[in-house]
Amino acid sequence: MNAKILFFSAILLAGAAGSATDVEASIATSASASMAAAADTPRRGKAQRQRASRREGTRTTTATGRNGRTAQRTTTRDIDQANRSARATRTTTGPNGRSATGTSTTQRTENGYTRNGEWVGPNGQTASRSAEGSWDAESQTWSRNASSTGPNGKTRSQNVDTTRTDNGYVRNAERTGPNGQTASRNSEGNWDAESQTWSRNATSTGPNGNSRSTDVTTSRTDNGATRTATRTNAQGESVTRTQTVERESAADDAAGDSND
């Protein structure tokens, strides 16, 4: 329960600080975080929580700390089936009574979606975010673009393209900061059915041009799996770690029981 109090309070403190990154990131995180399950209800699966979050109506969650202080979040969701759109409004109130409100509208399109949101902090500062996603069936590519603007008017953006391949995927992402600096991350994954091996590698390049990479190979064995990961930093130094997981067979279990 204390964690929820801190979660709500962090959003409100970020709003009071007036930082573009803090307000936008904190409130946006609040909007996307799952608070569907109250502390005294059983833990639910991800799919069940997602289904619950899509329902229309108003939902209020209250968290009470050990000192008796409370924080509350109210979410109202309206779904327009005819226009294939949804609108959600979330208001978070911290223990000190300060509130932050976020509103987002999602519109389903022919090949994806568009989403526009605005968040207002405790002191009236605003942050906004727009995003869109689209699926190209011909190239088997899912593209997602997002742009966010903080209370100080500075903007950052992100473009991600993920393409399905015969045996895996290729993903390219680029992020542009408020001062125009860029960072990128390119990754790919491949499944080798013959060797029963999944390989994944990724290379990240920062605004200063320095790069680091990760290569991970996971192979299925007769009684488990072996995973080898190699990470290389910007100076070219590499570290490799190998993990092996073995599963005991039923015969081994029976032998162990008889020995007991």
Sequence and secondary structure as in RCSB ss.txt:
>XXXX:A:sequence
MNAKILFFSAILLAGAAGSATDVEASIATSASASMAAAADTPRRGKAQRQRASRREGTRTTTATGRNGRTAQRTT
TRDIDQANRSARATRTTTGPNGRSATGTSTTQRTENGYTRNGEWVGPNGQTASRSAEGSWDAESQTWSRNASSTG
PNGKTRSQNVDTTRTDNGYVRNAERTGPNGQTASRNSEGNWDAESQTWSRNATSTGPNGNSRSTDVTTSRTDNGA
TRTATRTNAQGESVTRTQTVERESAADDAAGDSND
>XXXX:A:secstr
 HHHHHHHHHHHHHHHHT HHHHHHHHHHHHHS   S TTS    HHHHHHHHTS EEEEEEEE TTS EEEEEE
EEEEETTTTEEEEEEEEE TTS EEEEEEEEEE SSEEEEEEEEE TTS EEEEEEEEEEETTTTEEEEEEEEE 
TTS EEEEEEEEEE SSEEEEEEEEE TTS EEEEEEEEEEETTTTEEEEEEEEE TTS EEEEEEEEEEETTEE
EEEEEEE TTS EEEEEEEEE   HHHHHHHHHH 
